[in-house]
Amino acid sequence: MNKFKYFISGVLIGSIFVGGVSAFANPEIPKSITKWVKLKVNGITTNENSAFVYDNKTYVPVRFISEQLGAEVGWDKYSSTVSINKPIPEQDENNPPVIEPEVKPEDSTPKPSTPAVEYKKLPQSSLVGGANIEVYSISHRNNHTYVYLKIKNTAKNPVQLISNEAYLETSDGTYKQANVAPEDYFRFDQTWYNDIREDETREGYILLPSIPKNINQGTLHLKVLQNDGSKNERESSVNIEWEN
């Protein structure tokens, strides 16, 4: 009988079934115990007579388990109710808890590599919107870079090169005709201010800010306007390599 006093004073409660768990207060002392077992909570082990198996159920002391988990146990004898409550720690307003930022694991998925750009020596051609564009030379003078090209219109409707939107993209930066200083506007090639009609060929240059002479590769971007009333614009990109 002394073996059961431990469970009564500690509020004996709990039952573990196969396929589920249930807890209840049992005021009756078991008459037949099949096995005494040890109980370990958070690494703390009770003595050998702290839990037992009875009628295929395992009985454990609620108070011991609750206190090891930082909870408080109460017993209401009038309603025969066991209460388990874990107190909420008070927060110091002057020292709020530090919330560590969530560290997301690095994405180990291999990222697709960017294909290397293949630059080709001048002259190079591109067909866009019926306009056959041939870039054939680049030179440097008057603190500017000149890109020479020919455009032949193979379409029935007239086309026009929008020279002010032309730019050359290099490893050193992007060079645009639109960035030429206003005092140098008189150097713009007026060839591109007129339509290029069917089977007509126009030859001229694009004026750009000065590109360093150690740069000899880049992508030339040109825009062609279909001057047939539709105002459709087509863009051409040519990867070029030149000699300085």
HELIX and SHEET records of a PDB file:
HELIX    1   1 ASN A    2  SER A    9  1                                   8    
HELIX    2   2 VAL A   62  GLN A   68  1                                   7    
HELIX    3   3 SER A  163  GLU A  165  5                                   3    
HELIX    4   4 GLN A  177  ASN A  179  5                                   3    
HELIX    5   5 PRO A  182  ARG A  187  5                                   6    
HELIX    6   6 GLN A  190  TYR A  193  5                                   4    
SHEET    1   A 5 GLY A  20  ALA A  25  0                                        
SHEET    2   A 5 LEU A  12  PHE A  17 -1                                        
SHEET    3   A 5 LYS A  57  PRO A  61 -1                                        
SHEET    4   A 5 ALA A  51  TYR A  54 -1                                        
SHEET    5   A 5 LYS A  35  VAL A  37 -1                                        
SHEET    1   B 2 LYS A  40  VAL A  41  0                                        
SHEET    2   B 2 ILE A  44  THR A  45 -1                                        
SHEET    1   C 2 GLU A  72  ASP A  76  0                                        
SHEET    2   C 2 THR A  81  ASN A  85 -1                                        
SHEET    1   D 4 LYS A 120  LYS A 121  0                                        
SHEET    2   D 4 GLU A 233  GLU A 241  1                                        
SHEET    3   D 4 GLN A 217  GLN A 226 -1                                        
SHEET    4   D 4 VAL A 159  LEU A 161 -1                                        
SHEET    1   E 5 LYS A 120  LYS A 121  0                                        
SHEET    2   E 5 GLU A 233  GLU A 241  1                                        
SHEET    3   E 5 GLN A 217  GLN A 226 -1                                        
SHEET    4   E 5 TYR A 167  THR A 170 -1                                        
SHEET    5   E 5 GLY A 173  LYS A 176 -1                                        
SHEET    1   F 4 GLN A 124  VAL A 128  0                                        
SHEET    2   F 4 ALA A 131  ARG A 141 -1                                        
SHEET    3   F 4 HIS A 144  ASN A 153 -1                                        
SHEET    4   F 4 THR A 201  PRO A 209 -1                                        
END                                                                             
